[in-house]
Amino acid sequence: MSAVSVATDPELVRGLQERTALALPAERVEHAKGWWLRHAPRCAWWVGTVLPHGEAGPGELELRVAAAEKFHAAYGTVARFQITPGACPPELDTLLEERGYRWESPMSLQTASTAHVLSRLSANPPGVEVDDHPTRAWFDVWHAVHGHGGNPRSEWDMLERVERPCGYARVVVGDEVVAVGRAVADTGWAGVFGMATLPHARGGGAARRVLAALADWAGAHQADQLYLQVEQDNVPARRLYEQAGFAEICGYHYRTAK
């Protein structure tokens, strides 16, 4: 099995994925010849995946995989690799398959210009508030939808480790926060993360309002381009992002040790 598409610009993809790693910072990171070895106890599992972005010469790849496995074993965690064709060594996916790693979680990396998104969505949407830091109400909605068993305290700690400017958008209906999202600005780009809508509020345009507010925030923070990741099988989210002007630049997936 393989990712859906391959980016035409591997350096762009590497840069965006590394911005993502800074927007979802692990507790411990070791850099090994371009590979990011990450440990994020009690957070969502993808925060602790290996980013294998450095090249590996003949005979070196197995040694680097073994070193990554040793890194994770030292913390008692399962080794997982993020596999993006063109942005990591071409033989890595096959090597991991031969080592018994399972293929999982196909993803889509998408981009759009901030101006294009704002032209498709209503700027300054009503009923949306954007804060510089997460409020308890923001976090509770995000965690209810995307907690995936992660420890709330650890997820709070992860957000507090982000060093780039952040915007935390929340749609308020009455006295209730029903939808949230987060943007992180980094050198002309803003990543969109944590889009979440409570089940009873879905289908009413709340997510669209969150996305519009984040695009507006990004423009105010000199981020002319937006990027995001979305699960390939998340049809409602993919439809929203397509309507907002996002387009896929590459597909990627993960390999997890059994």
Secondary structure, DSSP 8 states (H G I E B T S, - for coil): ---S---S-HHHHHHHHHHHHHHS--SEEEEETTEEEEE-TTS-GGGG-BEE-S---TTTHHHHHHHHHHHHHHTT---EEEE-BTTB-TTHHHHHHHTT-EEEEEEEEEEEEHHHHHHHS-SS-TTEEEESS--HHHHHHHHHHH-TT--HHHHHHHHHH--S-EEEEEEEETTEEEEEEEEEEETTEEEEEEEEE-GGGTTSSHHHHHHHHHHHHHHHTT--EEEEEEETT-HHHHHHHHHHT-EEEEEEEEEE--
